[in-house]
Amino acid sequence: MVRAAADAAFARYRAETEAAPDDWAAWYRLALAYDAAGDRRRARRATRTAIALHE
């Protein structure tokens, strides 16, 4: 993914997660956006949150 596209997608997914903090799928999409932007630490944290909410 191109960095600029990742940054644009990140803003959208972050807003979705803030609007629905209990939605595991929103957290998962945010994790993918973090990963595409190269922020692996935040991607792992968002993935863990998605998993915890999905259980």
All heavy atoms as a GROMACS GRO file, in nm:
protein
  436
    1MET      N    1   0.084  -0.118   0.000
    1MET     CA    2   0.000   0.000   0.000
    1MET      C    3   0.088   0.124   0.000
    1MET      O    4   0.188   0.129   0.071
    1MET     CB    5  -0.090  -0.003   0.123
    1MET     CG    6  -0.193   0.105   0.128
    1MET     SD    7  -0.307   0.076   0.264
    1MET     CE    8  -0.460   0.105   0.182
    2VAL      N    9   0.052   0.221  -0.078
    2VAL     CA   10   0.124   0.347  -0.083
    2VAL      C   11   0.103   0.421   0.048
    2VAL      O   12  -0.007   0.424   0.102
    2VAL     CB   13   0.075   0.431  -0.203
    2VAL    CG1   14   0.141   0.566  -0.205
    2VAL    CG2   15   0.096   0.356  -0.333
    3ARG      N   16   0.208   0.481   0.099
    3ARG     CA   17   0.202   0.547   0.230
    3ARG      C   18   0.090   0.651   0.237
    3ARG      O   19   0.016   0.658   0.336
    3ARG     CB   20   0.338   0.611   0.261
    3ARG     CG   21   0.345   0.691   0.387
    3ARG     CD   22   0.330   0.601   0.508
    3ARG     NE   23   0.317   0.679   0.629
    3ARG     CZ   24   0.393   0.666   0.734
    3ARG    NH1   25   0.488   0.575   0.735
    3ARG    NH2   26   0.374   0.739   0.839
    4ALA      N   27   0.073   0.732   0.133
    4ALA     CA   28  -0.032   0.834   0.134
    4ALA      C   29  -0.170   0.770   0.142
    4ALA      O   30  -0.258   0.820   0.213
    4ALA     CB   31  -0.021   0.921   0.010
    5ALA      N   32  -0.189   0.661   0.072
    5ALA     CA   33  -0.317   0.592   0.077
    5ALA      C   34  -0.340   0.532   0.215
    5ALA      O   35  -0.452   0.533   0.266
    5ALA     CB   36  -0.322   0.482  -0.030
    6ALA      N   37  -0.235   0.480   0.275
    6ALA     CA   38  -0.246   0.424   0.410
    6ALA      C   39  -0.283   0.532   0.510
    6ALA      O   40  -0.368   0.511   0.597
    6ALA     CB   41  -0.114   0.358   0.451
    7ASP      N   42  -0.224   0.650   0.498
    7ASP     CA   43  -0.256   0.760   0.588
    7ASP      C   44  -0.402   0.805   0.572
    7ASP      O   45  -0.469   0.833   0.671
    7ASP     CB   46  -0.162   0.878   0.564
    7ASP     CG   47  -0.020   0.849   0.610
    7ASP    OD1   48  -0.001   0.755   0.690
    7ASP    OD2   49   0.071   0.921   0.566
    8ALA      N   50  -0.450   0.808   0.450
    8ALA     CA   51  -0.589   0.847   0.426
    8ALA      C   52  -0.684   0.743   0.483
    8ALA      O   53  -0.785   0.778   0.546
    8ALA     CB   54  -0.613   0.865   0.277
    9ALA      N   55  -0.654   0.617   0.463
    9ALA     CA   56  -0.739   0.509   0.516
    9ALA      C   57  -0.736   0.510   0.669
    9ALA      O   58  -0.836   0.486   0.734
    9ALA     CB   59  -0.692   0.375   0.463
   10PHE      N   60  -0.620   0.541   0.726
   10PHE     CA   61  -0.605   0.541   0.870
   10PHE      C   62  -0.703   0.638   0.936
   10PHE      O   63  -0.768   0.603   1.035
   10PHE     CB   64  -0.462   0.578   0.909
   10PHE     CG   65  -0.445   0.598   1.056
   10PHE    CD1   66  -0.437   0.490   1.141
   10PHE    CD2   67  -0.440   0.725   1.110
   10PHE    CE1   68  -0.424   0.509   1.277
   10PHE    CE2   69  -0.426   0.745   1.245
   10PHE     CZ   70  -0.418   0.636   1.329
   11ALA      N   71  -0.717   0.757   0.883
   11ALA     CA   72  -0.807   0.856   0.941
   11ALA      C   73  -0.951   0.804   0.943
   11ALA      O   74  -1.023   0.820   1.042
   11ALA     CB   75  -0.799   0.988   0.865
   12ARG      N   76  -0.991   0.740   0.837
   12ARG     CA   77  -1.127   0.684   0.828
   12ARG      C   78  -1.147   0.574   0.930
   12ARG      O   79  -1.246   0.572   1.003
   12ARG     CB   80  -1.150   0.631   0.687
   12ARG     CG   81  -1.283   0.565   0.671
   12ARG     CD   82  -1.303   0.515   0.529
   12ARG     NE   83  -1.386   0.397   0.534
   12ARG     CZ   84  -1.376   0.297   0.453
   12ARG    NH1   85  -1.286   0.296   0.359
   12ARG    NH2   86  -1.457   0.194   0.463
   13TYR      N   87  -1.052   0.482   0.940
   13TYR     CA   88  -1.067   0.368   1.031
   13TYR      C   89  -1.056   0.412   1.177
   13TYR      O   90  -1.123   0.355   1.264
   13TYR     CB   91  -0.967   0.259   0.998
   13TYR     CG   92  -0.992   0.199   0.862
   13TYR    CD1   93  -0.889   0.183   0.772
   13TYR    CD2   94  -1.118   0.158   0.824
   13TYR    CE1   95  -0.911   0.128   0.646
   13TYR    CE2   96  -1.143   0.105   0.698
   13TYR     CZ   97  -1.039   0.089   0.610
   13TYR     OH   98  -1.061   0.036   0.486
   14ARG      N   99  -0.976   0.511   1.205
   14ARG     CA  100  -0.966   0.563   1.341
   14ARG      C  101  -1.099   0.626   1.382
   14ARG      O  102  -1.148   0.605   1.493
   14ARG     CB  103  -0.854   0.664   1.354
   14ARG     CG  104  -0.838   0.713   1.497
   14ARG     CD  105  -0.725   0.806   1.511
   14ARG     NE  106  -0.744   0.918   1.419
   14ARG     CZ  107  -0.660   1.018   1.406
   14ARG    NH1  108  -0.550   1.021   1.476
   14ARG    NH2  109  -0.684   1.115   1.321
   15ALA      N  110  -1.160   0.701   1.292
   15ALA     CA  111  -1.290   0.763   1.321
   15ALA      C  112  -1.398   0.656   1.344
   15ALA      O  113  -1.481   0.669   1.435
   15ALA     CB  114  -1.332   0.855   1.207
   16GLU      N  115  -1.396   0.549   1.264
   16GLU     CA  116  -1.491   0.440   1.283
   16GLU      C  117  -1.473   0.374   1.419
   16GLU      O  118  -1.572   0.341   1.486
   16GLU     CB  119  -1.475   0.334   1.174
   16GLU     CG  120  -1.526   0.377   1.038
   16GLU     CD  121  -1.505   0.270   0.933
   16GLU    OE1  122  -1.459   0.158   0.966
   16GLU    OE2  123  -1.534   0.298   0.816
   17THR      N  124  -1.349   0.355   1.461
   17THR     CA  125  -1.321   0.292   1.590
   17THR      C  126  -1.364   0.383   1.704
   17THR      O  127  -1.420   0.336   1.804
   17THR     CB  128  -1.171   0.259   1.602
   17THR    OG1  129  -1.136   0.173   1.492
   17THR    CG2  130  -1.141   0.187   1.730
   18GLU      N  131  -1.341   0.512   1.691
   18GLU     CA  132  -1.384   0.606   1.795
   18GLU      C  133  -1.536   0.611   1.805
   18GLU      O  134  -1.591   0.627   1.915
   18GLU     CB  135  -1.328   0.745   1.767
   18GLU     CG  136  -1.178   0.753   1.787
   18GLU     CD  137  -1.118   0.884   1.741
   18GLU    OE1  138  -1.190   0.967   1.681
   18GLU    OE2  139  -0.997   0.903   1.762
   19ALA      N  140  -1.606   0.595   1.693
   19ALA     CA  141  -1.752   0.598   1.693
   19ALA      C  142  -1.812   0.470   1.750
   19ALA      O  143  -1.922   0.471   1.805
   19ALA     CB  144  -1.804   0.621   1.551
   20ALA      N  145  -1.741   0.358   1.737
   20ALA     CA  146  -1.791   0.229   1.785
   20ALA      C  147  -1.677   0.155   1.856
   20ALA      O  148  -1.623   0.056   1.803
   20ALA     CB  149  -1.843   0.147   1.668
   21PRO      N  150  -1.641   0.198   1.977
   21PRO     CA  151  -1.526   0.138   2.045
   21PRO      C  152  -1.544  -0.008   2.085
   21PRO      O  153  -1.445  -0.076   2.116
   21PRO     CB  154  -1.507   0.227   2.168
   21PRO     CG  155  -1.637   0.293   2.189
   21PRO     CD  156  -1.701   0.305   2.054
   22ASP      N  157  -1.666  -0.060   2.082
   22ASP     CA  158  -1.690  -0.200   2.117
   22ASP      C  159  -1.702  -0.290   1.994
   22ASP      O  160  -1.735  -0.408   2.007
   22ASP     CB  161  -1.816  -0.212   2.202
   22ASP     CG  162  -1.799  -0.146   2.338
   22ASP    OD1  163  -1.685  -0.141   2.387
   22ASP    OD2  164  -1.900  -0.099   2.393
   23ASP      N  165  -1.676  -0.237   1.877
   23ASP     CA  166  -1.686  -0.313   1.752
   23ASP      C  167  -1.551  -0.375   1.718
   23ASP      O  168  -1.457  -0.305   1.680
   23ASP     CB  169  -1.732  -0.221   1.640
   23ASP     CG  170  -1.750  -0.292   1.507
   23ASP    OD1  171  -1.736  -0.416   1.500
   23ASP    OD2  172  -1.779  -0.222   1.408
   24TRP      N  173  -1.542  -0.507   1.731
   24TRP     CA  174  -1.414  -0.574   1.706
   24TRP      C  175  -1.368  -0.554   1.562
   24TRP      O  176  -1.248  -0.540   1.537
   24TRP     CB  177  -1.422  -0.723   1.740
   24TRP     CG  178  -1.503  -0.804   1.642
   24TRP    CD1  179  -1.635  -0.832   1.650
   24TRP    CD2  180  -1.456  -0.862   1.520
   24TRP    NE1  181  -1.675  -0.904   1.540
   24TRP    CE2  182  -1.566  -0.926   1.460
   24TRP    CE3  183  -1.332  -0.867   1.456
   24TRP    CZ2  184  -1.557  -0.993   1.338
   24TRP    CZ3  185  -1.323  -0.935   1.336
   24TRP    CH2  186  -1.434  -0.997   1.278
   25ALA      N  187  -1.462  -0.552   1.468
   25ALA     CA  188  -1.424  -0.538   1.327
   25ALA      C  189  -1.363  -0.401   1.299
   25ALA      O  190  -1.270  -0.389   1.218
   25ALA     CB  191  -1.545  -0.563   1.237
   26ALA      N  192  -1.414  -0.298   1.366
   26ALA     CA  193  -1.355  -0.164   1.349
   26ALA      C  194  -1.211  -0.164   1.399
   26ALA      O  195  -1.123  -0.105   1.336
   26ALA     CB  196  -1.439  -0.060   1.423
   27TRP      N  197  -1.187  -0.228   1.514
   27TRP     CA  198  -1.051  -0.237   1.567
   27TRP      C  199  -0.960  -0.315   1.473
   27TRP      O  200  -0.843  -0.281   1.456
   27TRP     CB  201  -1.051  -0.301   1.706
   27TRP     CG  202  -1.089  -0.204   1.812
   27TRP    CD1  203  -1.212  -0.187   1.869
   27TRP    CD2  204  -1.003  -0.105   1.870
   27TRP    NE1  205  -1.207  -0.085   1.960
   27TRP    CE2  206  -1.080  -0.034   1.964
   27TRP    CE3  207  -0.869  -0.072   1.854
   27TRP    CZ2  208  -1.027   0.070   2.041
   27TRP    CZ3  209  -0.817   0.030   1.931
   27TRP    CH2  210  -0.894   0.100   2.022
   28TYR      N  211  -1.014  -0.420   1.411
   28TYR     CA  212  -0.933  -0.500   1.318
   28TYR      C  213  -0.894  -0.417   1.196
   28TYR      O  214  -0.779  -0.420   1.152
   28TYR     CB  215  -1.009  -0.626   1.277
   28TYR     CG  216  -0.929  -0.715   1.187
   28TYR    CD1  217  -0.819  -0.785   1.235
   28TYR    CD2  218  -0.961  -0.728   1.053
   28TYR    CE1  219  -0.743  -0.866   1.152
   28TYR    CE2  220  -0.887  -0.809   0.970
   28TYR     CZ  221  -0.779  -0.877   1.020
   28TYR     OH  222  -0.705  -0.957   0.937
   29ARG      N  223  -0.989  -0.342   1.143
   29ARG     CA  224  -0.958  -0.256   1.028
   29ARG      C  225  -0.855  -0.150   1.066
   29ARG      O  226  -0.765  -0.119   0.987
   29ARG     CB  227  -1.086  -0.192   0.973
   29ARG     CG  228  -1.176  -0.290   0.901
   29ARG     CD  229  -1.292  -0.220   0.832
   29ARG     NE  230  -1.382  -0.154   0.925
   29ARG     CZ  231  -1.487  -0.211   0.983
   29ARG    NH1  232  -1.515  -0.338   0.957
   29ARG    NH2  233  -1.564  -0.142   1.066
   30LEU      N  234  -0.867  -0.097   1.186
   30LEU     CA  235  -0.769   0.001   1.234
   30LEU      C  236  -0.631  -0.064   1.244
   30LEU      O  237  -0.531  -0.003   1.206
   30LEU     CB  238  -0.812   0.059   1.368
   30LEU     CG  239  -0.719   0.163   1.429
   30LEU    CD1  240  -0.707   0.286   1.338
   30LEU    CD2  241  -0.766   0.202   1.567
   31ALA      N  242  -0.625  -0.186   1.292
   31ALA     CA  243  -0.498  -0.258   1.301
   31ALA      C  244  -0.436  -0.274   1.162
   31ALA      O  245  -0.314  -0.255   1.146
   31ALA     CB  246  -0.519  -0.396   1.364
   32LEU      N  247  -0.516  -0.306   1.064
   32LEU     CA  248  -0.464  -0.320   0.927
   32LEU      C  249  -0.413  -0.186   0.875
   32LEU      O  250  -0.310  -0.181   0.805
   32LEU     CB  251  -0.572  -0.376   0.834
   32LEU     CG  252  -0.615  -0.519   0.863
   32LEU    CD1  253  -0.728  -0.558   0.769
   32LEU    CD2  254  -0.499  -0.615   0.853
   33ALA      N  255  -0.482  -0.078   0.908
   33ALA     CA  256  -0.437   0.054   0.865
   33ALA      C  257  -0.305   0.091   0.932
   33ALA      O  258  -0.215   0.145   0.867
   33ALA     CB  259  -0.544   0.159   0.896
   34TYR      N  260  -0.293   0.064   1.062
   34TYR     CA  261  -0.166   0.088   1.131
   34TYR      C  262  -0.054   0.008   1.066
   34TYR      O  263   0.056   0.059   1.043
   34TYR     CB  264  -0.175   0.048   1.278
   34TYR     CG  265  -0.229   0.153   1.370
   34TYR    CD1  266  -0.332   0.121   1.459
   34TYR    CD2  267  -0.178   0.282   1.374
   34TYR    CE1  268  -0.382   0.215   1.547
   34TYR    CE2  269  -0.227   0.377   1.462
   34TYR     CZ  270  -0.328   0.343   1.548
   34TYR     OH  271  -0.376   0.436   1.636
   35ASP      N  272  -0.081  -0.118   1.035
   35ASP     CA  273   0.021  -0.202   0.974
   35ASP      C  274   0.062  -0.148   0.838
   35ASP      O  275   0.182  -0.142   0.807
   35ASP     CB  276  -0.031  -0.346   0.961
   35ASP     CG  277   0.074  -0.439   0.909
   35ASP    OD1  278   0.178  -0.455   0.976
   35ASP    OD2  279   0.054  -0.495   0.800
   36ALA      N  280  -0.036  -0.106   0.759
   36ALA     CA  281  -0.005  -0.052   0.626
   36ALA      C  282   0.076   0.076   0.636
   36ALA      O  283   0.160   0.105   0.549
   36ALA     CB  284  -0.135  -0.026   0.549
   37ALA      N  285   0.055   0.152   0.744
   37ALA     CA  286   0.130   0.276   0.764
   37ALA      C  287   0.268   0.250   0.825
   37ALA      O  288   0.348   0.342   0.841
   37ALA     CB  289   0.051   0.371   0.854
   38GLY      N  290   0.294   0.124   0.860
   38GLY     CA  291   0.426   0.088   0.913
   38GLY      C  292   0.438   0.098   1.064
   38GLY      O  293   0.547   0.085   1.119
   39ASP      N  294   0.326   0.120   1.133
   39ASP     CA  295   0.328   0.131   1.279
   39ASP      C  296   0.290  -0.004   1.338
   39ASP      O  297   0.176  -0.027   1.376
   39ASP     CB  298   0.233   0.241   1.326
   39ASP     CG  299   0.250   0.275   1.473
   39ASP    OD1  300   0.306   0.193   1.547
   39ASP    OD2  301   0.206   0.385   1.512
   40ARG      N  302   0.387  -0.093   1.347
   40ARG     CA  303   0.361  -0.230   1.390
   40ARG      C  304   0.318  -0.240   1.536
   40ARG      O  305   0.234  -0.321   1.571
   40ARG     CB  306   0.486  -0.317   1.370
   40ARG     CG  307   0.539  -0.316   1.230
   40ARG     CD  308   0.454  -0.400   1.138
   40ARG     NE  309   0.529  -0.427   1.016
   40ARG     CZ  310   0.495  -0.383   0.898
   40ARG    NH1  311   0.388  -0.314   0.883
   40ARG    NH2  312   0.567  -0.410   0.793
   41ARG      N  313   0.374  -0.156   1.622
   41ARG     CA  314   0.338  -0.162   1.764
   41ARG      C  315   0.190  -0.132   1.784
   41ARG      O  316   0.119  -0.204   1.854
   41ARG     CB  317   0.424  -0.065   1.844
   41ARG     CG  318   0.397  -0.074   1.993
   41ARG     CD  319   0.498   0.003   2.077
   41ARG     NE  320   0.563   0.113   2.010
   41ARG     CZ  321   0.560   0.240   2.050
   41ARG    NH1  322   0.497   0.271   2.160
   41ARG    NH2  323   0.622   0.333   1.983
   42ARG      N  324   0.142  -0.026   1.723
   42ARG     CA  325   0.000   0.009   1.736
   42ARG      C  326  -0.088  -0.092   1.664
   42ARG      O  327  -0.200  -0.120   1.707
   42ARG     CB  328  -0.027   0.149   1.684
   42ARG     CG  329   0.027   0.254   1.778
   42ARG     CD  330  -0.011   0.391   1.734
   42ARG     NE  331   0.040   0.490   1.827
   42ARG     CZ  332   0.063   0.615   1.798
   42ARG    NH1  333   0.039   0.660   1.676
   42ARG    NH2  334   0.109   0.698   1.888
   43ALA      N  335  -0.038  -0.149   1.555
   43ALA     CA  336  -0.114  -0.252   1.484
   43ALA      C  337  -0.136  -0.373   1.574
   43ALA      O  338  -0.247  -0.427   1.581
   43ALA     CB  339  -0.041  -0.293   1.356
   44ARG      N  340  -0.032  -0.415   1.645
   44ARG     CA  341  -0.045  -0.529   1.736
   44ARG      C  342  -0.143  -0.497   1.849
   44ARG      O  343  -0.225  -0.580   1.887
   44ARG     CB  344   0.091  -0.571   1.792
   44ARG     CG  345   0.177  -0.644   1.691
   44ARG     CD  346   0.300  -0.704   1.756
   44ARG     NE  347   0.387  -0.603   1.818
   44ARG     CZ  348   0.485  -0.540   1.757
   44ARG    NH1  349   0.511  -0.565   1.629
   44ARG    NH2  350   0.559  -0.451   1.822
   45ARG      N  351  -0.133  -0.377   1.903
   45ARG     CA  352  -0.222  -0.337   2.013
   45ARG      C  353  -0.368  -0.336   1.966
   45ARG      O  354  -0.457  -0.385   2.036
   45ARG     CB  355  -0.182  -0.201   2.067
   45ARG     CG  356  -0.255  -0.166   2.192
   45ARG     CD  357  -0.210  -0.038   2.258
   45ARG     NE  358  -0.087   0.017   2.206
   45ARG     CZ  359  -0.057   0.145   2.201
   45ARG    NH1  360  -0.141   0.234   2.248
   45ARG    NH2  361   0.057   0.187   2.153
   46ALA      N  362  -0.393  -0.282   1.849
   46ALA     CA  363  -0.530  -0.278   1.796
   46ALA      C  364  -0.580  -0.418   1.765
   46ALA      O  365  -0.698  -0.449   1.788
   46ALA     CB  366  -0.536  -0.190   1.670
   47THR      N  367  -0.492  -0.505   1.719
   47THR     CA  368  -0.529  -0.644   1.693
   47THR      C  369  -0.567  -0.714   1.823
   47THR      O  370  -0.667  -0.787   1.828
   47THR     CB  371  -0.415  -0.720   1.624
   47THR    OG1  372  -0.386  -0.656   1.498
   47THR    CG2  373  -0.453  -0.865   1.599
   48ARG      N  374  -0.490  -0.692   1.927
   48ARG     CA  375  -0.522  -0.753   2.057
   48ARG      C  376  -0.658  -0.704   2.108
   48ARG      O  377  -0.736  -0.782   2.164
   48ARG     CB  378  -0.413  -0.721   2.159
   48ARG     CG  379  -0.287  -0.797   2.134
   48ARG     CD  380  -0.185  -0.771   2.245
   48ARG     NE  381  -0.054  -0.816   2.203
   48ARG     CZ  382   0.049  -0.737   2.177
   48ARG    NH1  383   0.040  -0.606   2.194
   48ARG    NH2  384   0.164  -0.787   2.137
   49THR      N  385  -0.688  -0.577   2.088
   49THR     CA  386  -0.817  -0.524   2.129
   49THR      C  387  -0.928  -0.590   2.048
   49THR      O  388  -1.032  -0.630   2.105
   49THR     CB  389  -0.822  -0.371   2.111
   49THR    OG1  390  -0.718  -0.312   2.190
   49THR    CG2  391  -0.956  -0.314   2.153
   50ALA      N  392  -0.909  -0.605   1.919
   50ALA     CA  393  -1.010  -0.670   1.834
   50ALA      C  394  -1.035  -0.813   1.880
   50ALA      O  395  -1.150  -0.857   1.889
   50ALA     CB  396  -0.965  -0.668   1.688
   51ILE      N  397  -0.928  -0.884   1.911
   51ILE     CA  398  -0.942  -1.023   1.956
   51ILE      C  399  -1.017  -1.029   2.089
   51ILE      O  400  -1.107  -1.112   2.107
   51ILE     CB  401  -0.805  -1.091   1.967
   51ILE    CG1  402  -0.746  -1.110   1.827
   51ILE    CG2  403  -0.814  -1.224   2.041
   51ILE    CD1  404  -0.600  -1.149   1.828
   52ALA      N  405  -0.982  -0.941   2.181
   52ALA     CA  406  -1.048  -0.940   2.311
   52ALA      C  407  -1.198  -0.910   2.297
   52ALA      O  408  -1.280  -0.970   2.368
   52ALA     CB  409  -0.983  -0.838   2.402
   53LEU      N  410  -1.234  -0.821   2.208
   53LEU     CA  411  -1.374  -0.788   2.189
   53LEU      C  412  -1.450  -0.899   2.118
   53LEU      O  413  -1.570  -0.917   2.140
   53LEU     CB  414  -1.387  -0.657   2.108
   53LEU     CG  415  -1.346  -0.530   2.180
   53LEU    CD1  416  -1.342  -0.414   2.082
   53LEU    CD2  417  -1.442  -0.501   2.296
   54HIS      N  418  -1.381  -0.974   2.035
   54HIS     CA  419  -1.446  -1.080   1.957
   54HIS      C  420  -1.472  -1.204   2.041
   54HIS      O  421  -1.563  -1.280   2.013
   54HIS     CB  422  -1.362  -1.115   1.834
   54HIS     CG  423  -1.432  -1.203   1.739
   54HIS    ND1  424  -1.418  -1.339   1.741
   54HIS    CD2  425  -1.521  -1.176   1.641
   54HIS    CE1  426  -1.493  -1.392   1.647
   54HIS    NE2  427  -1.556  -1.294   1.585
   55GLU      N  428  -1.395  -1.224   2.146
   55GLU     CA  429  -1.408  -1.346   2.229
   55GLU      C  430  -1.535  -1.353   2.301
   55GLU      O  431  -1.619  -1.298   2.331
   55GLU     CB  432  -1.294  -1.356   2.328
   55GLU     CG  433  -1.164  -1.380   2.259
   55GLU     CD  434  -1.047  -1.387   2.358
   55GLU    OE1  435  -1.057  -1.337   2.470
   55GLU    OE2  436  -0.947  -1.445   2.319
   0.00000   0.00000   0.00000
